[in-house]
């Protein structure tokens, strides 16, 4: 049975590829002879360093007034889908048996990006009467009328056989978005990134490495963040925090999830911090694949990150993480993992308090029974999905 997996697997943010590869392998290992076909919604076919022009473009879009912003992005994305992406969706779905829209914060409206692309892909699935499952997605809470209408129409016309989201907040938003429509209610499924240790054969290193500080460029934080979570000079804050960790006796390794904007931030502030710290702060080299990212994280004693899947990968391999609050999805994961005490809001928590939280996380062991149970639930959720897909394809004949 061939299953098309729709998401953004080849995003330069390797966290997206991590969850996609984990979901692919878990479906293949479910015992149902499932063959996966990856369909990247942006038309990418391999991991790469990303587009250097994306950051300036996002910055420009953020500065546009709303009356110009949505018409412009709607026109650009509609042309992109019509003349480049839709044919690719059609070709990749031509001989599959079922479709999974799965993994990541896909039900979201960042200047219409996902609504327009996903609606087009699901239109191709509907044309072929393919069973479609929505699996373990995050659901955003800020919507344009066009974005909401695009998703409503796409889900109402697709042959949806199951819907799961990854946390209760997403479940509430899904209900609010689609209540009264001919669209199934959503269940819950754990993020497949929790299967990273098994997928890549990686476990926490036996010897404590440095603290991994994941750098995220402020243009990305401000583009997606809750309004009150990103203030001030984030670049300077990263430097001050790294230096505070060194003053407390820690070694610090600056790394990124792969985004070109994040790498540019590391290359901008890293050399000065390395020189001033006399080697206590170092910069990690670029990683090219999700597996390399997980391997790197497993060598740290702890990570501190805005990036959700850096934190999920750490939890999967048994490394403590501290989440830097900026998007409700990260708070939701830490709550699911029972680690809500280890969320911090940079612009609201003094540096000495955050350094103390790092010390606490290093000295309080993870609840291994709870961690194992969460990973087992993630595996069971994928197995359930595989069974549903087989049944749906069998009923279709």
Buried (B, 14 or more C-beta within 10 A) or exposed (E): BEBBBBBBBBBBBBBBBBBBBBBBBBBBBBEBEBEBBBBBBBBBEEBEEBEEEBBEEBBEBEEBEEEEBBEBBBEBBEEBBEEEBBEBBBEBBEEBBBBBBBBBBBBBBBBBBBBBBBBBBBBBBBEBEBBBBBBBBBBBBEBBEBBBEBBBBBBEBBBBBBBBBBBEBBBBBBEEBBEEEEBBEBBBBBBBBBBBBBBBEBEBBEEBBBBBBBBBBBBBBBBBBBEEBBBEEBBEBBBBBBBBBBEBEBBBBBBBBBBBBBBBBBEEBBEEBBEEBEEBBBBBEEBEBBBBBBBBBBBBBBBBBBBBBBBBBBBBBBBBBBBBBBBBBBBBBBBBBBBEEBBBBBBEBEBEEBBEBBBEBBEEEBEEEEBEEBBEBBBEBBBBBBEBBBEBBEEEE
